[in-house]
Amino acid sequence: MLAAKGIDAEIINIHTIKPLDIEAVLKSVRKTQCVVTAEEHQVAGGLGDAISHVISQHHPVPQEFVGINDSFGESGTPEQLMKKYGLEAENIVLAVEKVMSRKSQMIHS
């Protein structure tokens, strides 16, 4: 979906928050100059927070978060839950467009 919009995104599969592969995160952030984290659980205390901590200390750039925002778990099919909590590809695309816009504003100001 991003390629169809002319966006060349780098995707990193972070499979553990602890230990976090800080070097992989920083290598990517130095290239892209922005970050979108997507996770299938709470944003608070999750991957997005861990990435935010690293980039704030080493290479501050705009960041957007896709994940569950302070909600208790519910029952449903995986597809229903992904849709309810905004964890579908379309939401990631919107977050990428938003973070790229913020990055552009920072560069031009």
MMTF fields as JSON, N, C-alpha, C and O atoms, coordinates in Angstrom:
{
  "mmtfVersion": "1.0.0",
  "mmtfProducer": "UNKNOWN",
  "numBonds": 435,
  "numAtoms": 436,
  "numGroups": 109,
  "numChains": 1,
  "numModels": 1,
  "chainsPerModel": [1],
  "groupsPerChain": [109],
  "chainIdList": ["A"],
  "bondAtomList": [4, 2, 8, 6, 12, 10, 16, 14, 20, 18, 24, 22, 28, 26, 32, 30, 36, 34, 40, 38, 44, 42, 48, 46, 52, 50, 56, 54, 60, 58, 64, 62, 68, 66, 72, 70, 76, 74, 80, 78, 84, 82, 88, 86, 92, 90, 96, 94, 100, 98, 104, 102, 108, 106, 112, 110, 116, 114, 120, 118, 124, 122, 128, 126, 132, 130, 136, 134, 140, 138, 144, 142, 148, 146, 152, 150, 156, 154, 160, 158, 164, 162, 168, 166, 172, 170, 176, 174, 180, 178, 184, 182, 188, 186, 192, 190, 196, 194, 200, 198, 204, 202, 208, 206, 212, 210, 216, 214, 220, 218, 224, 222, 228, 226, 232, 230, 236, 234, 240, 238, 244, 242, 248, 246, 252, 250, 256, 254, 260, 258, 264, 262, 268, 266, 272, 270, 276, 274, 280, 278, 284, 282, 288, 286, 292, 290, 296, 294, 300, 298, 304, 302, 308, 306, 312, 310, 316, 314, 320, 318, 324, 322, 328, 326, 332, 330, 336, 334, 340, 338, 344, 342, 348, 346, 352, 350, 356, 354, 360, 358, 364, 362, 368, 366, 372, 370, 376, 374, 380, 378, 384, 382, 388, 386, 392, 390, 396, 394, 400, 398, 404, 402, 408, 406, 412, 410, 416, 414, 420, 418, 424, 422, 428, 426, 432, 430],
  "bondOrderList": [1, 1, 1, 1, 1, 1, 1, 1, 1, 1, 1, 1, 1, 1, 1, 1, 1, 1, 1, 1, 1, 1, 1, 1, 1, 1, 1, 1, 1, 1, 1, 1, 1, 1, 1, 1, 1, 1, 1, 1, 1, 1, 1, 1, 1, 1, 1, 1, 1, 1, 1, 1, 1, 1, 1, 1, 1, 1, 1, 1, 1, 1, 1, 1, 1, 1, 1, 1, 1, 1, 1, 1, 1, 1, 1, 1, 1, 1, 1, 1, 1, 1, 1, 1, 1, 1, 1, 1, 1, 1, 1, 1, 1, 1, 1, 1, 1, 1, 1, 1, 1, 1, 1, 1, 1, 1, 1, 1],
  "groupList": [{"groupName": "MET", "atomNameList": ["N", "CA", "C", "O"], "elementList": ["N", "C", "C", "O"], "formalChargeList": [0, 0, 0, 0], "bondAtomList": [1, 0, 2, 1, 3, 2], "bondOrderList": [1, 1, 2], "singleLetterCode": "M", "chemCompType": "L-PEPTIDE LINKING"}, {"groupName": "LEU", "atomNameList": ["N", "CA", "C", "O"], "elementList": ["N", "C", "C", "O"], "formalChargeList": [0, 0, 0, 0], "bondAtomList": [1, 0, 2, 1, 3, 2], "bondOrderList": [1, 1, 2], "singleLetterCode": "L", "chemCompType": "L-PEPTIDE LINKING"}, {"groupName": "ALA", "atomNameList": ["N", "CA", "C", "O"], "elementList": ["N", "C", "C", "O"], "formalChargeList": [0, 0, 0, 0], "bondAtomList": [1, 0, 2, 1, 3, 2], "bondOrderList": [1, 1, 2], "singleLetterCode": "A", "chemCompType": "L-PEPTIDE LINKING"}, {"groupName": "LYS", "atomNameList": ["N", "CA", "C", "O"], "elementList": ["N", "C", "C", "O"], "formalChargeList": [0, 0, 0, 0], "bondAtomList": [1, 0, 2, 1, 3, 2], "bondOrderList": [1, 1, 2], "singleLetterCode": "K", "chemCompType": "L-PEPTIDE LINKING"}, {"groupName": "GLY", "atomNameList": ["N", "CA", "C", "O"], "elementList": ["N", "C", "C", "O"], "formalChargeList": [0, 0, 0, 0], "bondAtomList": [1, 0, 2, 1, 3, 2], "bondOrderList": [1, 1, 2], "singleLetterCode": "G", "chemCompType": "PEPTIDE LINKING"}, {"groupName": "ILE", "atomNameList": ["N", "CA", "C", "O"], "elementList": ["N", "C", "C", "O"], "formalChargeList": [0, 0, 0, 0], "bondAtomList": [1, 0, 2, 1, 3, 2], "bondOrderList": [1, 1, 2], "singleLetterCode": "I", "chemCompType": "L-PEPTIDE LINKING"}, {"groupName": "ASP", "atomNameList": ["N", "CA", "C", "O"], "elementList": ["N", "C", "C", "O"], "formalChargeList": [0, 0, 0, 0], "bondAtomList": [1, 0, 2, 1, 3, 2], "bondOrderList": [1, 1, 2], "singleLetterCode": "D", "chemCompType": "L-PEPTIDE LINKING"}, {"groupName": "GLU", "atomNameList": ["N", "CA", "C", "O"], "elementList": ["N", "C", "C", "O"], "formalChargeList": [0, 0, 0, 0], "bondAtomList": [1, 0, 2, 1, 3, 2], "bondOrderList": [1, 1, 2], "singleLetterCode": "E", "chemCompType": "L-PEPTIDE LINKING"}, {"groupName": "ASN", "atomNameList": ["N", "CA", "C", "O"], "elementList": ["N", "C", "C", "O"], "formalChargeList": [0, 0, 0, 0], "bondAtomList": [1, 0, 2, 1, 3, 2], "bondOrderList": [1, 1, 2], "singleLetterCode": "N", "chemCompType": "L-PEPTIDE LINKING"}, {"groupName": "HIS", "atomNameList": ["N", "CA", "C", "O"], "elementList": ["N", "C", "C", "O"], "formalChargeList": [0, 0, 0, 0], "bondAtomList": [1, 0, 2, 1, 3, 2], "bondOrderList": [1, 1, 2], "singleLetterCode": "H", "chemCompType": "L-PEPTIDE LINKING"}, {"groupName": "THR", "atomNameList": ["N", "CA", "C", "O"], "elementList": ["N", "C", "C", "O"], "formalChargeList": [0, 0, 0, 0], "bondAtomList": [1, 0, 2, 1, 3, 2], "bondOrderList": [1, 1, 2], "singleLetterCode": "T", "chemCompType": "L-PEPTIDE LINKING"}, {"groupName": "PRO", "atomNameList": ["N", "CA", "C", "O"], "elementList": ["N", "C", "C", "O"], "formalChargeList": [0, 0, 0, 0], "bondAtomList": [1, 0, 2, 1, 3, 2], "bondOrderList": [1, 1, 2], "singleLetterCode": "P", "chemCompType": "L-PEPTIDE LINKING"}, {"groupName": "VAL", "atomNameList": ["N", "CA", "C", "O"], "elementList": ["N", "C", "C", "O"], "formalChargeList": [0, 0, 0, 0], "bondAtomList": [1, 0, 2, 1, 3, 2], "bondOrderList": [1, 1, 2], "singleLetterCode": "V", "chemCompType": "L-PEPTIDE LINKING"}, {"groupName": "SER", "atomNameList": ["N", "CA", "C", "O"], "elementList": ["N", "C", "C", "O"], "formalChargeList": [0, 0, 0, 0], "bondAtomList": [1, 0, 2, 1, 3, 2], "bondOrderList": [1, 1, 2], "singleLetterCode": "S", "chemCompType": "L-PEPTIDE LINKING"}, {"groupName": "ARG", "atomNameList": ["N", "CA", "C", "O"], "elementList": ["N", "C", "C", "O"], "formalChargeList": [0, 0, 0, 0], "bondAtomList": [1, 0, 2, 1, 3, 2], "bondOrderList": [1, 1, 2], "singleLetterCode": "R", "chemCompType": "L-PEPTIDE LINKING"}, {"groupName": "GLN", "atomNameList": ["N", "CA", "C", "O"], "elementList": ["N", "C", "C", "O"], "formalChargeList": [0, 0, 0, 0], "bondAtomList": [1, 0, 2, 1, 3, 2], "bondOrderList": [1, 1, 2], "singleLetterCode": "Q", "chemCompType": "L-PEPTIDE LINKING"}, {"groupName": "CYS", "atomNameList": ["N", "CA", "C", "O"], "elementList": ["N", "C", "C", "O"], "formalChargeList": [0, 0, 0, 0], "bondAtomList": [1, 0, 2, 1, 3, 2], "bondOrderList": [1, 1, 2], "singleLetterCode": "C", "chemCompType": "L-PEPTIDE LINKING"}, {"groupName": "PHE", "atomNameList": ["N", "CA", "C", "O"], "elementList": ["N", "C", "C", "O"], "formalChargeList": [0, 0, 0, 0], "bondAtomList": [1, 0, 2, 1, 3, 2], "bondOrderList": [1, 1, 2], "singleLetterCode": "F", "chemCompType": "L-PEPTIDE LINKING"}, {"groupName": "TYR", "atomNameList": ["N", "CA", "C", "O"], "elementList": ["N", "C", "C", "O"], "formalChargeList": [0, 0, 0, 0], "bondAtomList": [1, 0, 2, 1, 3, 2], "bondOrderList": [1, 1, 2], "singleLetterCode": "Y", "chemCompType": "L-PEPTIDE LINKING"}],
  "groupTypeList": [0, 1, 2, 2, 3, 4, 5, 6, 2, 7, 5, 5, 8, 5, 9, 10, 5, 3, 11, 1, 6, 5, 7, 2, 12, 1, 3, 13, 12, 14, 3, 10, 15, 16, 12, 12, 10, 2, 7, 7, 9, 15, 12, 2, 4, 4, 1, 4, 6, 2, 5, 13, 9, 12, 5, 13, 15, 9, 9, 11, 12, 11, 15, 7, 17, 12, 4, 5, 8, 6, 13, 17, 4, 7, 13, 4, 10, 11, 7, 15, 1, 0, 3, 3, 18, 4, 1, 7, 2, 7, 8, 5, 12, 1, 2, 12, 7, 3, 12, 0, 13, 14, 3, 13, 15, 0, 5, 9, 13],
  "groupIdList": [1, 2, 3, 4, 5, 6, 7, 8, 9, 10, 11, 12, 13, 14, 15, 16, 17, 18, 19, 20, 21, 22, 23, 24, 25, 26, 27, 28, 29, 30, 31, 32, 33, 34, 35, 36, 37, 38, 39, 40, 41, 42, 43, 44, 45, 46, 47, 48, 49, 50, 51, 52, 53, 54, 55, 56, 57, 58, 59, 60, 61, 62, 63, 64, 65, 66, 67, 68, 69, 70, 71, 72, 73, 74, 75, 76, 77, 78, 79, 80, 81, 82, 83, 84, 85, 86, 87, 88, 89, 90, 91, 92, 93, 94, 95, 96, 97, 98, 99, 100, 101, 102, 103, 104, 105, 106, 107, 108, 109],
  "secStructList": [7, 6, 4, 4, 4, 6, 7, 7, 7, 7, 7, 7, 7, 7, 7, 7, 1, 1, 1, 7, 7, 2, 2, 2, 2, 2, 2, 2, 2, 2, 2, 2, 1, 7, 3, 3, 3, 3, 3, 3, 3, 3, 1, 6, 6, 1, 2, 2, 2, 2, 2, 2, 2, 2, 2, 2, 2, 2, 7, 7, 7, 7, 3, 3, 3, 3, 3, 3, 7, 1, 7, 7, 7, 7, 7, 1, 7, 2, 2, 2, 2, 2, 2, 2, 6, 6, 7, 1, 2, 2, 2, 2, 2, 2, 2, 2, 2, 2, 2, 2, 2, 2, 2, 2, 2, 2, 2, 6, 7],
  "xCoordList": [0.828, 0.0, 0.87, 0.562, 1.952, 2.84, 3.55, 3.673, 4.015, 4.705, 3.784, 4.231, 2.503, 1.539, 1.393, 0.994, 1.714, 1.663, 3.026, 3.195, 3.989, 5.323, 6.17, 7.146, 5.817, 6.547, 7.423, 6.932, 8.71, 9.67, 9.93, 10.707, 9.284, 9.378, 10.346, 10.473, 11.02, 11.849, 11.076, 10.546, 11.017, 10.294, 11.287, 12.101, 11.208, 12.051, 11.126, 10.19, 11.386, 10.616, 11.321, 12.308, 10.806, 11.354, 10.595, 9.438, 11.233, 10.532, 10.65, 9.935, 11.527, 11.602, 11.829, 12.571, 11.183, 11.425, 12.649, 13.4, 12.838, 14.006, 14.669, 14.046, 15.826, 16.64, 16.184, 15.847, 16.177, 15.82, 17.069, 18.14, 16.924, 18.044, 18.223, 17.782, 18.87, 19.034, 19.771, 19.401, 20.8, 21.573, 20.722, 20.834, 19.869, 18.99, 18.008, 17.736, 17.48, 16.546, 17.242, 16.727, 18.402, 19.113, 19.596, 19.574, 20.027, 20.457, 19.299, 19.477, 18.128, 16.955, 16.522, 16.243, 16.468, 16.018, 16.945, 16.491, 18.214, 19.159, 18.897, 19.15, 18.391, 18.05, 16.711, 16.598, 15.699, 14.329, 13.951, 13.091, 14.588, 14.323, 12.902, 12.427, 12.212, 10.908, 10.589, 11.212, 9.598, 9.29, 7.789, 7.099, 7.291, 5.943, 6.115, 6.7, 5.61, 5.616, 4.206, 3.226, 4.113, 2.825, 2.914, 3.822, 1.959, 1.99, 0.574, -0.357, 0.422, -0.892, -1.177, -1.702, -0.832, -1.131, -1.067, -0.998, -1.087, -1.101, 0.113, 1.241, -0.145, 0.946, 1.776, 3.006, 1.102, 1.802, 2.613, 2.071, 3.905, 4.782, 5.177, 5.781, 4.839, 5.131, 6.301, 7.185, 6.285, 7.36, 7.515, 8.631, 6.395, 6.457, 7.161, 7.973, 6.852, 7.518, 9.011, 9.831, 9.359, 10.776, 11.539, 12.646, 10.947, 11.576, 11.675, 12.702, 10.606, 10.593, 11.72, 12.372, 11.937, 13.006, 14.371, 15.188, 14.602, 15.883, 16.09, 17.151, 15.076, 15.288, 15.357, 16.036, 14.66, 14.74, 16.141, 16.576, 16.839, 18.184, 19.266, 20.28, 19.062, 20.138, 19.906, 20.864, 18.658, 18.392, 16.913, 16.119, 16.535, 15.126, 14.557, 15.099, 13.459, 12.736, 11.245, 10.871, 10.38, 8.94, 8.577, 9.159, 7.608, 7.162, 5.648, 5.036, 5.047, 3.619, 3.452, 4.31, 2.351, 2.09, 0.807, -0.221, 0.859, -0.334, -0.394, 0.516, -1.457, -1.604, -2.859, -3.664, -3.019, -4.207, -3.954, -2.943, -4.888, -4.749, -5.618, -6.821, -4.998, -5.667, -7.056, -8.046, -7.125, -8.396, -8.199, -7.145, -9.211, -9.158, -9.408, -10.108, -8.842, -9.037, -10.48, -11.233, -10.861, -12.214, -12.158, -11.112, -13.283, -13.366, -13.834, -14.588, -13.376, -13.773, -12.784, -11.773, -13.072, -12.124, -10.924, -11.042, -9.783, -8.631, -8.952, -8.531, -9.685, -10.03, -10.904, -10.695, -11.884, -12.753, -11.954, -12.159, -11.054, -10.276, -9.284, -9.09, -8.664, -7.732, -8.476, -7.965, -9.686, -10.477, -10.907, -10.771, -11.423, -11.902, -10.811, -11.064, -9.609, -8.524, -7.645, -6.609, -8.055, -7.324, -5.947, -5.004, -5.827, -4.522, -4.404, -3.62, -5.167, -5.133, -4.109, -3.656, -3.765, -2.754, -3.094, -2.204, -4.362, -4.765, -4.367, -3.985, -4.457, -4.089, -2.581, -2.123, -1.823, -0.368, -0.005, 0.867, -0.667, -0.422, -0.73, 0.054, -1.852, -2.199, -1.146, -0.789, -0.647, 0.383, 1.676, 2.352, 2.023, 3.232, 3.082, 4.001, 1.941, 1.72, 1.778, 2.324, 1.224, 1.227, 2.643, 3.027, 3.423, 4.777, 5.665, 6.535, 5.448, 6.238, 5.904, 6.779, 4.649, 4.251, 4.919, 5.388, 4.963, 5.627, 7.114, 7.707, 7.726, 9.148, 9.387, 10.335, 8.556, 8.682, 8.556, 9.285, 7.642, 7.468, 8.717, 9.105, 9.357, 10.574, 11.723, 12.506, 11.813, 12.902, 12.747, 13.734, 11.511, 11.247, 11.071, 10.783, 11.239, 11.073, 12.403, 12.449],
  "yCoordList": [-1.198, 0.0, 1.258, 2.236, 1.222, 2.38, 2.57, 3.698, 1.492, 1.581, 2.178, 2.941, 1.828, 2.375, 3.884, 4.573, 4.393, 5.832, 6.496, 7.689, 5.71, 6.257, 6.373, 7.123, 5.647, 5.711, 4.475, 3.346, 4.695, 3.607, 3.455, 4.213, 2.481, 2.302, 1.181, 0.199, 1.347, 0.271, -0.366, 0.33, -1.681, -2.406, -3.23, -3.964, -3.099, -3.885, -4.739, -4.225, -6.024, -6.922, -6.992, -7.709, -6.248, -6.255, -7.335, -7.136, -8.457, -9.564, -9.559, -10.305, -8.745, -8.616, -7.157, -6.435, -6.744, -5.394, -5.412, -4.439, -6.524, -6.703, -8.004, -9.044, -8.044, -6.874, -6.262, -6.981, -4.96, -4.226, -4.064, -3.724, -4.308, -4.157, -2.667, -2.181, -1.965, -0.516, -0.121, 0.854, -0.862, -0.523, -0.607, 0.252, -1.632, -1.755, -0.591, -0.055, -0.204, 0.924, 2.207, 2.937, 2.477, 3.722, 3.74, 4.791, 2.61, 2.538, 2.911, 3.663, 2.383, 2.676, 4.134, 4.802, 4.618, 5.99, 7.014, 8.057, 6.722, 7.651, 7.741, 8.776, 6.655, 6.665, 7.333, 8.169, 6.97, 7.395, 8.743, 9.447, 9.097, 10.35, 10.454, 11.553, 9.301, 9.25, 7.788, 6.88, 7.569, 6.217, 6.045, 6.941, 4.885, 4.442, 3.083, 2.174, 2.944, 1.638, 1.071, 1.788, -0.218, -0.907, -2.149, -2.966, -2.281, -3.414, -3.861, -3.056, -5.142, -5.723, -5.815, -6.821, -4.775, -4.731, -3.285, -2.381, -3.057, -1.699, -0.895, -1.386, 0.334, 1.221, 1.61, 1.6, 1.952, 2.366, 1.197, 0.137, 1.409, 0.38, -0.685, -1.694, -0.467, -1.46, -1.07, -0.313, -1.602, -1.365, 0.115, 0.633, 0.797, 2.224, 3.035, 3.907, 2.754, 3.454, 3.143, 4.03, 1.884, 1.499, 2.212, 2.706, 2.262, 2.953, 4.449, 5.075, 5.01, 6.428, 6.779, 7.814, 5.916, 6.126, 6.179, 7.055, 5.248, 5.174, 6.398, 7.021, 6.741, 7.849, 9.192, 10.107, 9.323, 10.597, 10.838, 11.983, 9.771, 9.905, 10.002, 10.671, 9.344, 9.216, 9.932, 10.403, 10.028, 10.628, 11.026, 10.315, 12.144, 12.545, 12.788, 13.573, 12.1, 12.255, 12.105, 11.59, 12.552, 12.359, 10.873, 10.048, 10.55, 9.17, 9.143, 10.023, 8.126, 7.85, 6.434, 5.577, 6.195, 4.912, 4.293, 4.966, 3.02, 2.254, 1.103, 0.275, 1.047, 0.011, 0.262, 1.129, -0.492, -0.371, 0.703, 0.682, 1.639, 2.771, 2.591, 2.846, 2.147, 2.053, 1.43, 2.075, 0.191, -0.513, -1.933, -2.535, -2.457, -3.839, -4.752, -4.376, -5.937, -6.903, -7.331, -7.318, -7.708, -8.161, -9.427, -9.778, -10.108, -11.319, -10.976, -10.026, -11.759, -11.599, -12.329, -12.84, -12.377, -12.995, -12.063, -10.867, -12.587, -11.696, -10.542, -9.409, -10.822, -9.769, -8.686, -7.494, -9.113, -8.152, -7.275, -6.062, -7.883, -7.133, -6.193, -5.065, -6.641, -5.771, -4.534, -3.417, -4.741, -3.619, -2.697, -1.478, -3.269, -2.464, -1.557, -0.395, -2.087, -1.33, -0.577, -0.026, -0.555, 0.231, -0.321, 0.441, -1.641, -2.258, -2.81, -3.727, -2.267, -2.723, -1.929, -0.862, -2.459, -1.839, -0.382, 0.466, -0.097, 1.278, 2.262, 3.396, 1.831, 2.699, 2.92, 3.999, 1.917, 2.067, 3.05, 3.9, 2.94, 3.877, 5.305, 6.216, 5.505, 6.847, 7.374, 8.551, 6.512, 6.922, 7.282, 8.239, 6.52, 6.832, 8.191, 9.008, 8.435, 9.729, 10.873, 11.937, 10.659, 11.692, 11.977, 13.138, 10.926, 11.135, 11.764, 12.577, 11.389, 11.995, 13.475, 14.279, 13.832, 15.238, 16.017, 17.136, 15.427, 16.078, 16.227, 17.253, 15.204, 15.261, 16.389, 17.158, 16.498, 17.539, 18.934, 19.851, 19.09, 20.376, 20.743, 21.911, 19.739, 20.003, 20.427, 21.313, 19.795, 20.092, 21.502, 22.207, 21.898, 23.195, 24.354, 25.475, 24.105, 25.207, 25.667, 26.587],
  "zCoordList": [0.0, 0.0, 0.0, -0.681, 0.767, 0.813, -0.519, -0.996, -1.124, -2.412, -3.476, -4.332, -3.421, -4.377, -4.222, -5.16, -3.047, -2.789, -3.013, -2.76, -3.489, -3.738, -2.483, -2.465, -1.438, -0.176, -0.056, -0.083, 0.077, 0.256, 1.749, 2.329, 2.367, 3.814, 4.156, 3.424, 5.273, 5.808, 6.956, 7.822, 6.954, 7.999, 8.798, 8.238, 10.113, 11.006, 11.868, 12.479, 11.916, 12.774, 14.125, 14.291, 15.066, 16.425, 17.199, 17.569, 17.439, 18.079, 19.597, 20.266, 20.154, 21.61, 21.985, 21.318, 23.055, 23.574, 24.479, 24.549, 25.165, 26.024, 25.654, 25.864, 25.146, 24.815, 23.493, 22.552, 23.431, 22.227, 21.368, 21.871, 20.086, 19.155, 18.839, 17.797, 19.75, 19.653, 18.38, 17.726, 18.027, 16.828, 15.568, 14.693, 15.459, 14.291, 14.229, 13.154, 15.382, 15.444, 15.002, 14.155, 15.571, 15.242, 13.796, 13.156, 13.275, 11.876, 10.949, 9.991, 11.241, 10.424, 10.565, 9.57, 11.792, 12.052, 11.398, 10.928, 11.37, 10.722, 9.218, 8.602, 8.629, 7.204, 6.942, 6.047, 7.716, 7.423, 8.032, 7.503, 9.134, 9.853, 10.402, 10.69, 10.55, 11.206, 11.506, 10.954, 12.399, 12.861, 13.024, 13.511, 12.614, 12.966, 13.624, 13.036, 14.84, 15.491, 15.417, 15.619, 15.126, 15.054, 15.917, 15.765, 16.823, 17.746, 18.068, 18.077, 18.33, 18.589, 20.084, 20.561, 20.81, 22.243, 22.691, 21.859, 23.991, 24.527, 24.057, 24.056, 23.664, 23.256, 24.478, 24.427, 25.574, 26.794, 27.347, 27.656, 27.464, 28.002, 27.005, 27.371, 25.746, 24.727, 23.843, 24.245, 22.637, 21.681, 21.362, 21.327, 21.13, 20.797, 21.865, 21.556, 23.121, 24.225, 24.256, 24.495, 24.015, 24.023, 22.905, 23.121, 21.717, 20.589, 20.884, 20.621, 21.429, 21.773, 22.738, 22.599, 23.705, 24.686, 23.988, 24.272, 23.089, 22.384, 21.494, 21.529, 20.697, 19.759, 20.479, 20.013, 21.612, 22.332, 22.886, 23.009, 23.216, 23.759, 22.688, 22.892, 21.555, 20.575, 19.251, 18.638, 18.793, 17.484, 17.406, 16.789, 18.02, 18.053, 16.654, 15.876, 16.352, 15.089, 15.376, 16.429, 14.446, 14.652, 14.712, 14.007, 15.566, 15.724, 15.82, 16.426, 15.216, 15.345, 15.878, 15.666, 16.567, 17.22, 16.681, 16.604, 16.307, 15.957, 16.948, 16.999, 17.732, 18.745, 19.546, 19.208, 20.594, 21.44, 22.489, 23.192, 22.58, 23.492, 24.725, 24.691, 25.818, 27.125, 27.064, 27.408, 26.631, 26.559, 27.075, 26.871, 27.737, 28.189, 26.997, 26.057, 27.037, 25.97, 25.841, 26.815, 24.641, 24.369, 23.54, 22.996, 23.446, 22.638, 21.235, 21.028, 20.285, 18.897, 18.023, 18.505, 16.748, 15.829, 15.698, 15.965, 15.295, 15.09, 14.138, 14.372, 13.081, 12.119, 12.765, 12.537, 13.574, 14.252, 15.213, 15.271, 15.958, 16.937, 16.256, 16.71, 15.186, 14.458, 13.947, 14.031, 13.418, 12.914, 14.055, 13.949, 15.141, 16.273, 16.83, 17.147, 16.946, 17.566, 16.566, 16.939, 15.307, 14.318, 14.0, 13.787, 13.967, 13.736, 12.316, 12.073, 11.388, 10.009, 9.196, 9.611, 8.061, 7.202, 6.875, 6.82, 6.662, 6.329, 7.425, 7.137, 8.677, 9.79, 9.845, 10.221, 9.479, 9.433, 8.323, 8.508, 7.174, 6.071, 6.517, 6.253, 7.182, 7.676, 8.648, 8.596, 9.535, 10.486, 9.766, 10.144, 8.73, 7.952, 7.278, 7.319, 6.663, 6.007, 7.023, 6.731, 8.195, 9.236, 9.724, 9.865, 9.984, 10.493, 9.418, 9.728, 8.161, 7.089, 6.926, 6.607, 7.144, 7.103, 8.227, 8.017, 9.421, 10.554, 10.286, 10.62, 9.682, 9.354, 8.357, 8.513, 7.355, 6.354, 6.969, 6.59, 7.907, 8.584, 9.369, 9.412, 9.998, 10.78, 9.857, 10.197, 8.707, 7.776, 7.202, 6.987, 6.961, 6.312, 7.295, 6.875, 8.581, 9.535, 10.084, 10.9]
}
